Amino acid sequence: MDSKILGETRTNKIKFVGEPHVVHAQVTGQGAISGLKYGHAWIEDDQLVYDYSNGRELVIPKDFYYAVGKVKKTKPRYFKYTFEEARKKMLDSGHYGPWDLKTESGL
């Protein structure tokens, strides 16, 4: 699938393990924003998280990422989309999301 639908061209160079997904979830901040719960997005496969936000190119084990960010797989604080589902959400809404996510802080 052409990764340009995700707004990034980097994903076309990744060898995913299993089917990749776009995730929108509430995470808990670290460092200067320690404890702040806010919405965040990333791409993941069965083993790794690919987080290219804020100029980073973070590729780390999914279990570690979820532990550090205190990610809980519970709606309405967590939504996982196939690339096709994400593409449809983007086309229908006219933006990259979040589309369904509700966070404690509203951020």
Jmol script that loads the backbone (N, CA, C; Angstrom):
load data "model"
ATOM      1  N   MET A   1       0.849  -1.186   0.000  1.00  0.00           N
ATOM      2  CA  MET A   1       0.000   0.000   0.000  1.00  0.00           C
ATOM      3  C   MET A   1       0.886   1.237   0.000  1.00  0.00           C
ATOM      4  N   ASP A   2       0.527   2.221  -0.729  1.00  0.00           N
ATOM      5  CA  ASP A   2       1.274   3.469  -0.818  1.00  0.00           C
ATOM      6  C   ASP A   2       1.161   4.210   0.509  1.00  0.00           C
ATOM      7  N   SER A   3       2.297   4.486   1.138  1.00  0.00           N
ATOM      8  CA  SER A   3       2.284   5.127   2.445  1.00  0.00           C
ATOM      9  C   SER A   3       1.923   6.601   2.383  1.00  0.00           C
ATOM     10  N   LYS A   4       1.859   7.197   1.203  1.00  0.00           N
ATOM     11  CA  LYS A   4       1.539   8.613   1.105  1.00  0.00           C
ATOM     12  C   LYS A   4       0.154   8.918   1.674  1.00  0.00           C
ATOM     13  N   ILE A   5      -0.701   7.916   1.761  1.00  0.00           N
ATOM     14  CA  ILE A   5      -2.021   8.143   2.350  1.00  0.00           C
ATOM     15  C   ILE A   5      -1.921   8.488   3.823  1.00  0.00           C
ATOM     16  N   LEU A   6      -0.797   8.212   4.457  1.00  0.00           N
ATOM     17  CA  LEU A   6      -0.623   8.501   5.872  1.00  0.00           C
ATOM     18  C   LEU A   6       0.044   9.849   6.108  1.00  0.00           C
ATOM     19  N   GLY A   7       0.331  10.569   5.052  1.00  0.00           N
ATOM     20  CA  GLY A   7       0.943  11.879   5.218  1.00  0.00           C
ATOM     21  C   GLY A   7       2.454  11.804   5.386  1.00  0.00           C
ATOM     22  N   GLU A   8       3.015  10.638   5.403  1.00  0.00           N
ATOM     23  CA  GLU A   8       4.456  10.441   5.522  1.00  0.00           C
ATOM     24  C   GLU A   8       4.890   9.508   4.412  1.00  0.00           C
ATOM     25  N   THR A   9       6.110   9.675   3.922  1.00  0.00           N
ATOM     26  CA  THR A   9       6.602   8.752   2.910  1.00  0.00           C
ATOM     27  C   THR A   9       7.565   7.746   3.513  1.00  0.00           C
ATOM     28  N   ARG A  10       7.917   7.874   4.771  1.00  0.00           N
ATOM     29  CA  ARG A  10       8.879   6.974   5.402  1.00  0.00           C
ATOM     30  C   ARG A  10       8.367   5.551   5.519  1.00  0.00           C
ATOM     31  N   THR A  11       7.064   5.373   5.683  1.00  0.00           N
ATOM     32  CA  THR A  11       6.530   4.039   5.947  1.00  0.00           C
ATOM     33  C   THR A  11       6.710   3.086   4.784  1.00  0.00           C
ATOM     34  N   ASN A  12       6.958   3.586   3.581  1.00  0.00           N
ATOM     35  CA  ASN A  12       7.137   2.664   2.458  1.00  0.00           C
ATOM     36  C   ASN A  12       8.489   1.957   2.493  1.00  0.00           C
ATOM     37  N   LYS A  13       9.367   2.328   3.415  1.00  0.00           N
ATOM     38  CA  LYS A  13      10.677   1.692   3.539  1.00  0.00           C
ATOM     39  C   LYS A  13      10.729   0.716   4.710  1.00  0.00           C
ATOM     40  N   ILE A  14       9.663   0.597   5.469  1.00  0.00           N
ATOM     41  CA  ILE A  14       9.633  -0.256   6.651  1.00  0.00           C
ATOM     42  C   ILE A  14       9.188  -1.660   6.276  1.00  0.00           C
ATOM     43  N   LYS A  15       9.856  -2.650   6.834  1.00  0.00           N
ATOM     44  CA  LYS A  15       9.454  -4.051   6.679  1.00  0.00           C
ATOM     45  C   LYS A  15       8.637  -4.414   7.917  1.00  0.00           C
ATOM     46  N   PHE A  16       7.313  -4.281   7.808  1.00  0.00           N
ATOM     47  CA  PHE A  16       6.448  -4.544   8.950  1.00  0.00           C
ATOM     48  C   PHE A  16       6.375  -6.025   9.273  1.00  0.00           C
ATOM     49  N   VAL A  17       6.220  -6.336  10.569  1.00  0.00           N
ATOM     50  CA  VAL A  17       5.977  -7.691  11.039  1.00  0.00           C
ATOM     51  C   VAL A  17       4.480  -7.796  11.287  1.00  0.00           C
ATOM     52  N   GLY A  18       3.775  -8.544  10.445  1.00  0.00           N
ATOM     53  CA  GLY A  18       2.326  -8.597  10.543  1.00  0.00           C
ATOM     54  C   GLY A  18       1.713  -7.368   9.894  1.00  0.00           C
ATOM     55  N   GLU A  19       0.424  -7.174  10.128  1.00  0.00           N
ATOM     56  CA  GLU A  19      -0.270  -6.034   9.531  1.00  0.00           C
ATOM     57  C   GLU A  19      -0.025  -4.764  10.338  1.00  0.00           C
ATOM     58  N   PRO A  20       0.398  -3.686   9.682  1.00  0.00           N
ATOM     59  CA  PRO A  20       0.603  -2.423  10.398  1.00  0.00           C
ATOM     60  C   PRO A  20      -0.734  -1.743  10.684  1.00  0.00           C
ATOM     61  N   HIS A  21      -0.733  -0.940  11.731  1.00  0.00           N
ATOM     62  CA  HIS A  21      -1.920  -0.175  12.126  1.00  0.00           C
ATOM     63  C   HIS A  21      -1.523   1.239  12.520  1.00  0.00           C
ATOM     64  N   VAL A  22      -2.459   2.153  12.379  1.00  0.00           N
ATOM     65  CA  VAL A  22      -2.352   3.499  12.922  1.00  0.00           C
ATOM     66  C   VAL A  22      -3.060   3.451  14.268  1.00  0.00           C
ATOM     67  N   VAL A  23      -2.411   3.962  15.305  1.00  0.00           N
ATOM     68  CA  VAL A  23      -3.000   3.964  16.638  1.00  0.00           C
ATOM     69  C   VAL A  23      -3.147   5.399  17.113  1.00  0.00           C
ATOM     70  N   HIS A  24      -4.317   5.708  17.648  1.00  0.00           N
ATOM     71  CA  HIS A  24      -4.565   6.967  18.361  1.00  0.00           C
ATOM     72  C   HIS A  24      -4.891   6.552  19.794  1.00  0.00           C
ATOM     73  N   ALA A  25      -4.141   7.084  20.757  1.00  0.00           N
ATOM     74  CA  ALA A  25      -4.354   6.672  22.144  1.00  0.00           C
ATOM     75  C   ALA A  25      -3.950   7.771  23.105  1.00  0.00           C
ATOM     76  N   GLN A  26      -4.468   7.651  24.312  1.00  0.00           N
ATOM     77  CA  GLN A  26      -4.033   8.521  25.394  1.00  0.00           C
ATOM     78  C   GLN A  26      -2.710   7.979  25.915  1.00  0.00           C
ATOM     79  N   VAL A  27      -1.722   8.860  26.051  1.00  0.00           N
ATOM     80  CA  VAL A  27      -0.441   8.502  26.657  1.00  0.00           C
ATOM     81  C   VAL A  27      -0.200   9.431  27.837  1.00  0.00           C
ATOM     82  N   THR A  28       0.712   9.024  28.708  1.00  0.00           N
ATOM     83  CA  THR A  28       1.089   9.844  29.854  1.00  0.00           C
ATOM     84  C   THR A  28       2.472  10.408  29.605  1.00  0.00           C
ATOM     85  N   GLY A  29       2.592  11.726  29.698  1.00  0.00           N
ATOM     86  CA  GLY A  29       3.834  12.411  29.373  1.00  0.00           C
ATOM     87  C   GLY A  29       4.990  12.099  30.292  1.00  0.00           C
ATOM     88  N   GLN A  30       6.181  12.350  29.779  1.00  0.00           N
ATOM     89  CA  GLN A  30       7.446  12.162  30.496  1.00  0.00           C
ATOM     90  C   GLN A  30       8.155  13.507  30.585  1.00  0.00           C
ATOM     91  N   GLY A  31       9.162  13.596  31.426  1.00  0.00           N
ATOM     92  CA  GLY A  31       9.999  14.794  31.510  1.00  0.00           C
ATOM     93  C   GLY A  31       9.209  16.034  31.888  1.00  0.00           C
ATOM     94  N   ALA A  32       9.331  17.092  31.077  1.00  0.00           N
ATOM     95  CA  ALA A  32       8.679  18.377  31.373  1.00  0.00           C
ATOM     96  C   ALA A  32       7.163  18.273  31.424  1.00  0.00           C
ATOM     97  N   ILE A  33       6.597  17.268  30.783  1.00  0.00           N
ATOM     98  CA  ILE A  33       5.135  17.095  30.809  1.00  0.00           C
ATOM     99  C   ILE A  33       4.748  15.825  31.574  1.00  0.00           C
ATOM    100  N   SER A  34       5.580  15.449  32.514  1.00  0.00           N
ATOM    101  CA  SER A  34       5.366  14.242  33.302  1.00  0.00           C
ATOM    102  C   SER A  34       3.968  14.223  33.917  1.00  0.00           C
ATOM    103  N   GLY A  35       3.267  13.129  33.713  1.00  0.00           N
ATOM    104  CA  GLY A  35       1.939  12.952  34.289  1.00  0.00           C
ATOM    105  C   GLY A  35       0.796  13.486  33.444  1.00  0.00           C
ATOM    106  N   LEU A  36       1.079  14.336  32.462  1.00  0.00           N
ATOM    107  CA  LEU A  36       0.031  14.880  31.608  1.00  0.00           C
ATOM    108  C   LEU A  36      -0.492  13.797  30.677  1.00  0.00           C
ATOM    109  N   LYS A  37      -1.800  13.617  30.652  1.00  0.00           N
ATOM    110  CA  LYS A  37      -2.418  12.625  29.771  1.00  0.00           C
ATOM    111  C   LYS A  37      -2.949  13.342  28.543  1.00  0.00           C
ATOM    112  N   TYR A  38      -2.497  12.905  27.376  1.00  0.00           N
ATOM    113  CA  TYR A  38      -2.858  13.582  26.133  1.00  0.00           C
ATOM    114  C   TYR A  38      -2.956  12.569  24.988  1.00  0.00           C
ATOM    115  N   GLY A  39      -3.585  12.992  23.906  1.00  0.00           N
ATOM    116  CA  GLY A  39      -3.727  12.141  22.736  1.00  0.00           C
ATOM    117  C   GLY A  39      -2.469  12.129  21.893  1.00  0.00           C
ATOM    118  N   HIS A  40      -2.148  10.957  21.365  1.00  0.00           N
ATOM    119  CA  HIS A  40      -0.953  10.807  20.546  1.00  0.00           C
ATOM    120  C   HIS A  40      -1.247   9.766  19.467  1.00  0.00           C
ATOM    121  N   ALA A  41      -0.449   9.764  18.414  1.00  0.00           N
ATOM    122  CA  ALA A  41      -0.634   8.816  17.316  1.00  0.00           C
ATOM    123  C   ALA A  41       0.700   8.214  16.919  1.00  0.00           C
ATOM    124  N   TRP A  42       0.648   6.963  16.459  1.00  0.00           N
ATOM    125  CA  TRP A  42       1.832   6.282  15.970  1.00  0.00           C
ATOM    126  C   TRP A  42       1.405   5.138  15.068  1.00  0.00           C
ATOM    127  N   ILE A  43       2.390   4.521  14.440  1.00  0.00           N
ATOM    128  CA  ILE A  43       2.162   3.326  13.631  1.00  0.00           C
ATOM    129  C   ILE A  43       2.809   2.166  14.374  1.00  0.00           C
ATOM    130  N   GLU A  44       2.158   1.009  14.329  1.00  0.00           N
ATOM    131  CA  GLU A  44       2.746  -0.162  14.959  1.00  0.00           C
ATOM    132  C   GLU A  44       2.467  -1.403  14.130  1.00  0.00           C
ATOM    133  N   ASP A  45       3.307  -2.406  14.342  1.00  0.00           N
ATOM    134  CA  ASP A  45       3.045  -3.728  13.786  1.00  0.00           C
ATOM    135  C   ASP A  45       2.940  -4.685  14.964  1.00  0.00           C
ATOM    136  N   ASP A  46       3.135  -5.966  14.750  1.00  0.00           N
ATOM    137  CA  ASP A  46       2.982  -6.933  15.835  1.00  0.00           C
ATOM    138  C   ASP A  46       4.056  -6.803  16.917  1.00  0.00           C
ATOM    139  N   GLN A  47       5.196  -6.191  16.582  1.00  0.00           N
ATOM    140  CA  GLN A  47       6.310  -6.134  17.528  1.00  0.00           C
ATOM    141  C   GLN A  47       6.802  -4.740  17.882  1.00  0.00           C
ATOM    142  N   LEU A  48       6.728  -3.818  16.928  1.00  0.00           N
ATOM    143  CA  LEU A  48       7.368  -2.517  17.114  1.00  0.00           C
ATOM    144  C   LEU A  48       6.405  -1.349  16.966  1.00  0.00           C
ATOM    145  N   VAL A  49       6.786  -0.221  17.588  1.00  0.00           N
ATOM    146  CA  VAL A  49       6.110   1.062  17.405  1.00  0.00           C
ATOM    147  C   VAL A  49       7.035   1.945  16.584  1.00  0.00           C
ATOM    148  N   TYR A  50       6.449   2.652  15.613  1.00  0.00           N
ATOM    149  CA  TYR A  50       7.161   3.584  14.744  1.00  0.00           C
ATOM    150  C   TYR A  50       6.563   4.964  15.014  1.00  0.00           C
ATOM    151  N   ASP A  51       7.293   5.773  15.773  1.00  0.00           N
ATOM    152  CA  ASP A  51       6.796   7.092  16.177  1.00  0.00           C
ATOM    153  C   ASP A  51       7.683   8.154  15.552  1.00  0.00           C
ATOM    154  N   TYR A  52       7.168   8.809  14.510  1.00  0.00           N
ATOM    155  CA  TYR A  52       7.921   9.834  13.801  1.00  0.00           C
ATOM    156  C   TYR A  52       7.440  11.240  14.140  1.00  0.00           C
ATOM    157  N   SER A  53       6.855  11.402  15.311  1.00  0.00           N
ATOM    158  CA  SER A  53       6.342  12.717  15.697  1.00  0.00           C
ATOM    159  C   SER A  53       7.460  13.637  16.177  1.00  0.00           C
ATOM    160  N   ASN A  54       7.211  14.923  16.072  1.00  0.00           N
ATOM    161  CA  ASN A  54       8.101  15.952  16.608  1.00  0.00           C
ATOM    162  C   ASN A  54       9.546  15.819  16.137  1.00  0.00           C
ATOM    163  N   GLY A  55       9.723  15.407  14.881  1.00  0.00           N
ATOM    164  CA  GLY A  55      11.053  15.322  14.314  1.00  0.00           C
ATOM    165  C   GLY A  55      11.855  14.095  14.724  1.00  0.00           C
ATOM    166  N   ARG A  56      11.249  13.196  15.477  1.00  0.00           N
ATOM    167  CA  ARG A  56      11.952  11.989  15.914  1.00  0.00           C
ATOM    168  C   ARG A  56      11.736  10.861  14.909  1.00  0.00           C
ATOM    169  N   GLU A  57      12.569   9.853  15.022  1.00  0.00           N
ATOM    170  CA  GLU A  57      12.386   8.613  14.268  1.00  0.00           C
ATOM    171  C   GLU A  57      12.573   7.481  15.257  1.00  0.00           C
ATOM    172  N   LEU A  58      11.580   7.314  16.109  1.00  0.00           N
ATOM    173  CA  LEU A  58      11.631   6.337  17.193  1.00  0.00           C
ATOM    174  C   LEU A  58      11.049   5.010  16.726  1.00  0.00           C
ATOM    175  N   VAL A  59      11.837   3.952  16.821  1.00  0.00           N
ATOM    176  CA  VAL A  59      11.380   2.599  16.509  1.00  0.00           C
ATOM    177  C   VAL A  59      11.777   1.742  17.705  1.00  0.00           C
ATOM    178  N   ILE A  60      10.777   1.326  18.494  1.00  0.00           N
ATOM    179  CA  ILE A  60      11.070   0.583  19.726  1.00  0.00           C
ATOM    180  C   ILE A  60      10.051  -0.533  19.930  1.00  0.00           C
ATOM    181  N   PRO A  61      10.392  -1.500  20.793  1.00  0.00           N
ATOM    182  CA  PRO A  61       9.445  -2.579  21.068  1.00  0.00           C
ATOM    183  C   PRO A  61       8.109  -2.049  21.595  1.00  0.00           C
ATOM    184  N   LYS A  62       7.051  -2.612  21.068  1.00  0.00           N
ATOM    185  CA  LYS A  62       5.702  -2.154  21.404  1.00  0.00           C
ATOM    186  C   LYS A  62       5.429  -2.258  22.905  1.00  0.00           C
ATOM    187  N   ASP A  63       5.796  -3.357  23.534  1.00  0.00           N
ATOM    188  CA  ASP A  63       5.532  -3.535  24.967  1.00  0.00           C
ATOM    189  C   ASP A  63       6.192  -2.439  25.802  1.00  0.00           C
ATOM    190  N   PHE A  64       7.420  -2.070  25.433  1.00  0.00           N
ATOM    191  CA  PHE A  64       8.139  -1.016  26.154  1.00  0.00           C
ATOM    192  C   PHE A  64       7.449   0.332  25.966  1.00  0.00           C
ATOM    193  N   TYR A  65       7.084   0.651  24.739  1.00  0.00           N
ATOM    194  CA  TYR A  65       6.407   1.918  24.424  1.00  0.00           C
ATOM    195  C   TYR A  65       5.111   2.044  25.220  1.00  0.00           C
ATOM    196  N   TYR A  66       4.330   0.980  25.255  1.00  0.00           N
ATOM    197  CA  TYR A  66       3.057   0.996  25.974  1.00  0.00           C
ATOM    198  C   TYR A  66       3.277   1.159  27.480  1.00  0.00           C
ATOM    199  N   ALA A  67       4.316   0.530  28.017  1.00  0.00           N
ATOM    200  CA  ALA A  67       4.612   0.641  29.446  1.00  0.00           C
ATOM    201  C   ALA A  67       5.042   2.062  29.812  1.00  0.00           C
ATOM    202  N   VAL A  68       5.960   2.632  29.056  1.00  0.00           N
ATOM    203  CA  VAL A  68       6.459   3.983  29.344  1.00  0.00           C
ATOM    204  C   VAL A  68       5.341   5.016  29.204  1.00  0.00           C
ATOM    205  N   GLY A  69       4.523   4.880  28.159  1.00  0.00           N
ATOM    206  CA  GLY A  69       3.436   5.828  27.932  1.00  0.00           C
ATOM    207  C   GLY A  69       2.172   5.533  28.711  1.00  0.00           C
ATOM    208  N   LYS A  70       2.187   4.441  29.486  1.00  0.00           N
ATOM    209  CA  LYS A  70       1.018   4.009  30.267  1.00  0.00           C
ATOM    210  C   LYS A  70      -0.220   3.898  29.378  1.00  0.00           C
ATOM    211  N   VAL A  71      -0.026   3.294  28.206  1.00  0.00           N
ATOM    212  CA  VAL A  71      -1.109   3.121  27.235  1.00  0.00           C
ATOM    213  C   VAL A  71      -1.996   1.964  27.681  1.00  0.00           C
ATOM    214  N   LYS A  72      -3.282   2.225  27.740  1.00  0.00           N
ATOM    215  CA  LYS A  72      -4.255   1.184  28.053  1.00  0.00           C
ATOM    216  C   LYS A  72      -5.142   0.985  26.832  1.00  0.00           C
ATOM    217  N   LYS A  73      -5.335  -0.252  26.446  1.00  0.00           N
ATOM    218  CA  LYS A  73      -6.102  -0.578  25.235  1.00  0.00           C
ATOM    219  C   LYS A  73      -7.599  -0.597  25.544  1.00  0.00           C
ATOM    220  N   THR A  74      -8.111   0.534  25.995  1.00  0.00           N
ATOM    221  CA  THR A  74      -9.519   0.638  26.367  1.00  0.00           C
ATOM    222  C   THR A  74     -10.134   1.859  25.698  1.00  0.00           C
ATOM    223  N   LYS A  75     -11.244   1.643  24.971  1.00  0.00           N
ATOM    224  CA  LYS A  75     -11.964   2.770  24.368  1.00  0.00           C
ATOM    225  C   LYS A  75     -12.661   3.535  25.480  1.00  0.00           C
ATOM    226  N   PRO A  76     -12.763   4.831  25.410  1.00  0.00           N
ATOM    227  CA  PRO A  76     -12.492   5.731  24.281  1.00  0.00           C
ATOM    228  C   PRO A  76     -11.083   6.309  24.296  1.00  0.00           C
ATOM    229  N   ARG A  77     -10.151   5.702  25.055  1.00  0.00           N
ATOM    230  CA  ARG A  77      -8.796   6.220  25.171  1.00  0.00           C
ATOM    231  C   ARG A  77      -7.803   5.516  24.245  1.00  0.00           C
ATOM    232  N   TYR A  78      -8.315   4.615  23.395  1.00  0.00           N
ATOM    233  CA  TYR A  78      -7.439   3.834  22.516  1.00  0.00           C
ATOM    234  C   TYR A  78      -8.220   3.377  21.285  1.00  0.00           C
ATOM    235  N   PHE A  79      -7.670   3.678  20.099  1.00  0.00           N
ATOM    236  CA  PHE A  79      -8.271   3.218  18.845  1.00  0.00           C
ATOM    237  C   PHE A  79      -7.164   2.782  17.905  1.00  0.00           C
ATOM    238  N   LYS A  80      -7.380   1.654  17.247  1.00  0.00           N
ATOM    239  CA  LYS A  80      -6.402   1.063  16.339  1.00  0.00           C
ATOM    240  C   LYS A  80      -7.071   0.881  14.983  1.00  0.00           C
ATOM    241  N   TYR A  81      -6.425   1.378  13.918  1.00  0.00           N
ATOM    242  CA  TYR A  81      -6.996   1.366  12.580  1.00  0.00           C
ATOM    243  C   TYR A  81      -6.050   0.691  11.593  1.00  0.00           C
ATOM    244  N   THR A  82      -6.598  -0.086  10.676  1.00  0.00           N
ATOM    245  CA  THR A  82      -5.794  -0.556   9.557  1.00  0.00           C
ATOM    246  C   THR A  82      -5.460   0.669   8.705  1.00  0.00           C
ATOM    247  N   PHE A  83      -4.493   0.537   7.823  1.00  0.00           N
ATOM    248  CA  PHE A  83      -4.176   1.661   6.944  1.00  0.00           C
ATOM    249  C   PHE A  83      -5.390   2.052   6.102  1.00  0.00           C
ATOM    250  N   GLU A  84      -6.152   1.079   5.651  1.00  0.00           N
ATOM    251  CA  GLU A  84      -7.341   1.367   4.850  1.00  0.00           C
ATOM    252  C   GLU A  84      -8.396   2.099   5.678  1.00  0.00           C
ATOM    253  N   GLU A  85      -8.605   1.676   6.919  1.00  0.00           N
ATOM    254  CA  GLU A  85      -9.559   2.368   7.800  1.00  0.00           C
ATOM    255  C   GLU A  85      -9.102   3.798   8.068  1.00  0.00           C
ATOM    256  N   ALA A  86      -7.807   3.978   8.303  1.00  0.00           N
ATOM    257  CA  ALA A  86      -7.266   5.320   8.550  1.00  0.00           C
ATOM    258  C   ALA A  86      -7.429   6.203   7.314  1.00  0.00           C
ATOM    259  N   ARG A  87      -7.163   5.636   6.148  1.00  0.00           N
ATOM    260  CA  ARG A  87      -7.329   6.407   4.906  1.00  0.00           C
ATOM    261  C   ARG A  87      -8.766   6.884   4.764  1.00  0.00           C
ATOM    262  N   LYS A  88      -9.719   6.000   5.027  1.00  0.00           N
ATOM    263  CA  LYS A  88     -11.130   6.367   4.924  1.00  0.00           C
ATOM    264  C   LYS A  88     -11.483   7.447   5.940  1.00  0.00           C
ATOM    265  N   LYS A  89     -11.008   7.310   7.163  1.00  0.00           N
ATOM    266  CA  LYS A  89     -11.272   8.325   8.201  1.00  0.00           C
ATOM    267  C   LYS A  89     -10.703   9.682   7.776  1.00  0.00           C
ATOM    268  N   MET A  90      -9.491   9.666   7.195  1.00  0.00           N
ATOM    269  CA  MET A  90      -8.870  10.918   6.741  1.00  0.00           C
ATOM    270  C   MET A  90      -9.673  11.558   5.628  1.00  0.00           C
ATOM    271  N   LEU A  91     -10.085  10.754   4.653  1.00  0.00           N
ATOM    272  CA  LEU A  91     -10.855  11.294   3.535  1.00  0.00           C
ATOM    273  C   LEU A  91     -12.218  11.810   3.989  1.00  0.00           C
ATOM    274  N   ASP A  92     -12.879  11.077   4.872  1.00  0.00           N
ATOM    275  CA  ASP A  92     -14.201  11.482   5.353  1.00  0.00           C
ATOM    276  C   ASP A  92     -14.148  12.736   6.225  1.00  0.00           C
ATOM    277  N   SER A  93     -13.097  12.839   7.059  1.00  0.00           N
ATOM    278  CA  SER A  93     -13.018  13.954   8.009  1.00  0.00           C
ATOM    279  C   SER A  93     -12.245  15.153   7.466  1.00  0.00           C
ATOM    280  N   GLY A  94     -11.341  14.910   6.514  1.00  0.00           N
ATOM    281  CA  GLY A  94     -10.509  15.991   5.991  1.00  0.00           C
ATOM    282  C   GLY A  94      -9.309  16.308   6.872  1.00  0.00           C
ATOM    283  N   HIS A  95      -8.999  15.453   7.863  1.00  0.00           N
ATOM    284  CA  HIS A  95      -7.831  15.673   8.720  1.00  0.00           C
ATOM    285  C   HIS A  95      -7.234  14.334   9.156  1.00  0.00           C
ATOM    286  N   TYR A  96      -6.048  14.405   9.780  1.00  0.00           N
ATOM    287  CA  TYR A  96      -5.307  13.216  10.177  1.00  0.00           C
ATOM    288  C   TYR A  96      -5.745  12.637  11.521  1.00  0.00           C
ATOM    289  N   GLY A  97      -6.702  13.252  12.161  1.00  0.00           N
ATOM    290  CA  GLY A  97      -7.206  12.732  13.431  1.00  0.00           C
ATOM    291  C   GLY A  97      -6.742  13.568  14.599  1.00  0.00           C
ATOM    292  N   PRO A  98      -7.135  13.186  15.775  1.00  0.00           N
ATOM    293  CA  PRO A  98      -7.855  11.949  16.080  1.00  0.00           C
ATOM    294  C   PRO A  98      -9.319  12.030  15.651  1.00  0.00           C
ATOM    295  N   TRP A  99      -9.883  10.872  15.376  1.00  0.00           N
ATOM    296  CA  TRP A  99     -11.260  10.809  14.910  1.00  0.00           C
ATOM    297  C   TRP A  99     -12.223  10.362  16.002  1.00  0.00           C
ATOM    298  N   ASP A 100     -11.797   9.467  16.860  1.00  0.00           N
ATOM    299  CA  ASP A 100     -12.682   8.898  17.861  1.00  0.00           C
ATOM    300  C   ASP A 100     -12.176   9.048  19.290  1.00  0.00           C
ATOM    301  N   LEU A 101     -10.911   9.394  19.446  1.00  0.00           N
ATOM    302  CA  LEU A 101     -10.242   9.415  20.735  1.00  0.00           C
ATOM    303  C   LEU A 101     -10.813  10.463  21.682  1.00  0.00           C
ATOM    304  N   LYS A 102     -10.983  10.077  22.944  1.00  0.00           N
ATOM    305  CA  LYS A 102     -11.352  10.984  24.034  1.00  0.00           C
ATOM    306  C   LYS A 102     -10.322  10.795  25.130  1.00  0.00           C
ATOM    307  N   THR A 103      -9.681  11.881  25.550  1.00  0.00           N
ATOM    308  CA  THR A 103      -8.671  11.790  26.612  1.00  0.00           C
ATOM    309  C   THR A 103      -9.190  12.435  27.882  1.00  0.00           C
ATOM    310  N   GLU A 104      -8.560  12.085  29.004  1.00  0.00           N
ATOM    311  CA  GLU A 104      -8.956  12.660  30.292  1.00  0.00           C
ATOM    312  C   GLU A 104      -8.761  14.172  30.308  1.00  0.00           C
ATOM    313  N   SER A 105      -7.678  14.642  29.675  1.00  0.00           N
ATOM    314  CA  SER A 105      -7.355  16.068  29.705  1.00  0.00           C
ATOM    315  C   SER A 105      -8.040  16.865  28.602  1.00  0.00           C
ATOM    316  N   GLY A 106      -8.557  16.170  27.597  1.00  0.00           N
ATOM    317  CA  GLY A 106      -9.114  16.861  26.441  1.00  0.00           C
ATOM    318  C   GLY A 106      -8.059  17.257  25.420  1.00  0.00           C
ATOM    319  N   LEU A 107      -6.801  16.934  25.705  1.00  0.00           N
ATOM    320  CA  LEU A 107      -5.692  17.259  24.791  1.00  0.00           C
ATOM    321  C   LEU A 107      -5.414  16.107  23.853  1.00  0.00           C
TER     322      LEU A 107
END
end "model"
wireframe off; spacefill off
backbone 0.3
color backbone group
